[in-house]
Amino acid sequence: MIIVMKAGAGQQDRDEVLERIKELGYQPHVIHGTTRDVIGAIGDERGKLVLHSLESMHGVENVVPILKPYKLASREVKRETTLIRLSDTVAIGGDEIIVMAGPCSVESEAQILECAVAVKAAGAQVLRGGAFKPRTSPYSFQGMEEEGLKLLAKARELTGLPIVTEVINPETAELVAEYSDILQIGARNSQNFALLKKVGQLKRPVLLKRGMAMTIQEFLMSAEYILSEGNQQVILCERGIRTFETATRNTLDLSAIPVLRGMTHLPVIADPSHGTGNYHYVAPMAYAAVAAGADGLMIEVHPDPERATSDGPQSLKPSKFTAMMTTLRKFAEAADRKL
């Protein structure tokens, strides 16, 4: 159920409603809107009728049932898209297309600093790079771990770019949160519910990637795990799903972008690098994602893809990334967005 507060309702009115929700055995979640707040009451569906009594409280406009299984992620709870602010100048979910760019893995100080300077010069607003890497093979490069996090922090200090990096287990989540501005949950961990709960308890924005065989409803239910722990800063990422097609690494589901934008208030970005697995296709799919309504993009960029420790075939060289960004501005303008 959601409790819609009246426009202009005060802090005391809201606090009294929150206390009453707890007394009834439900967990309250406040969602701030542009004109009024709504409060989600999460708990046993069988007793939800008792929540209708809250309509008599001062400051409450009405109580509305949430019909979707994903309660806090639904547009029923919040009609406008959530704006996730990373800094005074960078926010995801607004008019500006946010581009996160950088290498799949942090490999050395020289590599990550060169990448950071290059992607910023081209117009990227966030630096991506993996310090902990979940790999298909146990023999593949697993990342530089904390040393990689320190190098990402050094790149942020040099360029001013916020950083997004992956967290792969609950045990290292707090360590990653100390260094990063956005915690990334990769496709392989998108239904690791212990990890989703853990990042939901941390005060960092979370970028949640869609699983390789995950339906959109399952995707939103994974986001719900994070939201239900109190972290309202979730960014959804369409990164391709596994189909029968073998010409590309995955099948980038562009239709998921407008579908998600209609179903949830959470911002939606696309990752055409993982979505295709081939650098030739990254730019066209980036343009298409913006045309489909994506709030941002995640692009792999590496100064020497041929020698990359991971995902070299799908990484753009800085010169190709710069050219892509130049053309991308035209697509953003056509979509009434800016870059």
C-alpha positions, -999 to 999 in steps of 0.1 A, spaced: 0 0 0 11 36 -5 0 65 17 -3 97 -3 4 127 19 -14 160 12 5 188 -5 21 209 22 18 182 49 44 189 76 71 169 92 50 161 123 22 148 101 46 125 83 63 113 115 29 104 130 20 83 99 54 66 100 49 57 136 14 43 130 26 22 101 52 6 123 26 0 150 6 -19 125 35 -42 117 46 -27 84 79 -12 72 76 24 60 96 38 31 93 76 24 95 86 -13 99 123 -19 79 137 -48 80 172 -64 48 184 -48 42 158 -20 56 128 -3 42 93 -5 50 65 20 52 29 10 40 4 37 56 -29 30 46 -61 48 21 -90 48 -5 -84 20 -31 -103 40 -36 -75 65 -34 -46 42 -70 -35 47 -61 -22 82 -39 4 65 -70 21 51 -75 35 86 -46 58 80 -69 79 57 -84 95 88 -50 108 100 -41 145 96 -20 152 65 -30 120 47 -48 125 13 -55 88 6 -43 52 8 -39 33 -24 -31 -4 -30 1 -12 -50 -10 -37 -77 25 -46 -89 46 -72 -72 75 -47 -73 61 -22 -48 87 5 -42 101 4 -78 67 9 -94 54 41 -110 23 36 -88 45 48 -59 62 76 -77 51 90 -111 82 112 -119 116 96 -127 139 95 -97 169 118 -100 201 103 -86 226 131 -79 263 121 -79 277 156 -76 267 192 -80 270 188 -118 262 151 -124 227 136 -119 211 105 -135 175 105 -145 172 141 -157 175 158 -191 212 151 -195 224 118 -209 250 105 -185 279 85 -201 300 62 -179 332 51 -197 364 34 -190 381 -1 -191 365 -33 -180 394 -39 -156 418 -17 -138 452 -31 -149 478 -4 -139 480 31 -127 491 43 -162 463 26 -179 435 39 -157 448 74 -155 452 75 -193 416 62 -197 402 87 -172 418 117 -189 407 105 -223 370 98 -215 367 131 -196 381 150 -225 355 133 -248 326 143 -225 320 113 -202 307 123 -168 315 91 -149 346 68 -149 340 30 -149 366 4 -141 366 -30 -124 387 -38 -94 369 -70 -84 360 -91 -115 337 -121 -115 348 -142 -145 334 -172 -163 367 -190 -159 385 -193 -125 418 -190 -144 409 -155 -159 422 -122 -144 401 -116 -113 410 -79 -108 435 -59 -87 410 -57 -58 418 -30 -32 448 -18 -51 425 -13 -81 401 7 -59 430 29 -48 439 36 -85 403 44 -93 403 69 -64 435 84 -78 419 88 -112 389 105 -96 413 129 -78 430 137 -111 399 142 -132 371 149 -108 350 121 -124 328 101 -100 336 64 -103 314 33 -107 329 -1 -99 316 -36 -93 310 -53 -59 308 -91 -61 301 -103 -26 287 -90 7 320 -93 25 337 -67 3 307 -44 -2 317 -19 25 353 -18 13 341 -10 -23 317 16 -9 346 34 8 362 42 -26 333 43 -51 305 67 -59 283 41 -75 282 4 -66 277 -19 -96 259 -52 -94 269 -73 -124 246 -96 -144 259 -127 -127 250 -113 -93 216 -97 -102 198 -124 -82 224 -127 -54 198 -117 -28 223 -115 1 244 -90 -19 214 -70 -30 203 -67 6 238 -56 16 241 -28 -9 206 -18 0 219 -10 35 248 11 22 244 48 14 257 46 -21 238 47 -55 236 12 -70 238 4 -107 219 -29 -111 226 -48 -144 200 -71 -159 208 -108 -156 216 -127 -188 182 -146 -187 162 -123 -166 126 -111 -174 118 -75 -168 97 -83 -138 125 -104 -123 148 -74 -129 125 -51 -111 121 -76 -82 159 -76 -78 157 -38 -76 130 -42 -50 154 -61 -27 177 -30 -27 149 -5 -23 133 -25 5 165 -22 26 162 16 25 184 25 -4 163 45 -29 192 53 -53 190 25 -79 199 27 -115 188 0 -139 211 -12 -167 200 -31 -198 232 -50 -209 219 -76 -232 203 -110 -227 212 -145 -238 193 -157 -269 199 -182 -296 218 -156 -316 255 -161 -319 265 -132 -342 268 -110 -311 279 -118 -276 244 -110 -262 212 -96 -276 208 -60 -265 171 -57 -257 164 -21 -267 127 -26 -262 134 -30 -225 143 7 -222 108 21 -230 91 -8 -212 111 -1 -180 105 36 -183 68 30 -183 69 5 -154 93 21 -129 104 55 -117 141 43 -115 164 57 -142 174 33 -170 208 32 -188 221 8 -215 255 -10 -219 260 -16 -256 295 -29 -250 283 -60 -232 251 -60 -252 270 -67 -284 305 -79 -274 320 -62 -305 333 -27 -307 320 -23 -343 284 -23 -330 288 -3 -298 283 32 -313 252 23 -334 236 6 -303 245 36 -281 227 59 -305 197 36 -306 195 33 -268 194 71 -265 166 72 -292 148 46 -272 148 68 -241 179 57 -221 190 81 -193 226 71 -198 252 47 -213 280 25 -200 308 22 -226 340 2 -223 371 22 -234 407 10 -233 439 26 -247 451 -8 -260 422 -32 -264 444 -58 -281 463 -63 -248 433 -58 -224 431 -84 -196 393 -86 -202 367 -76 -228 392 -62 -253 371 -71 -284 342 -49 -272 363 -19 -260 366 13 -280 399 31 -283 398 67 -270 397 81 -306 367 60 -315 350 69 -282 356 106 -289 341 102 -324 311 83 -309 305 111 -284 305 137 -311 277 119 -330 259 110 -298 252 147 -291 231 149 -322 210 119 -311 206 134 -277 194 166 -292 169 148 -314 155 130 -283 151 164 -265 180 155 -242 214 170 -237 249 155 -234 
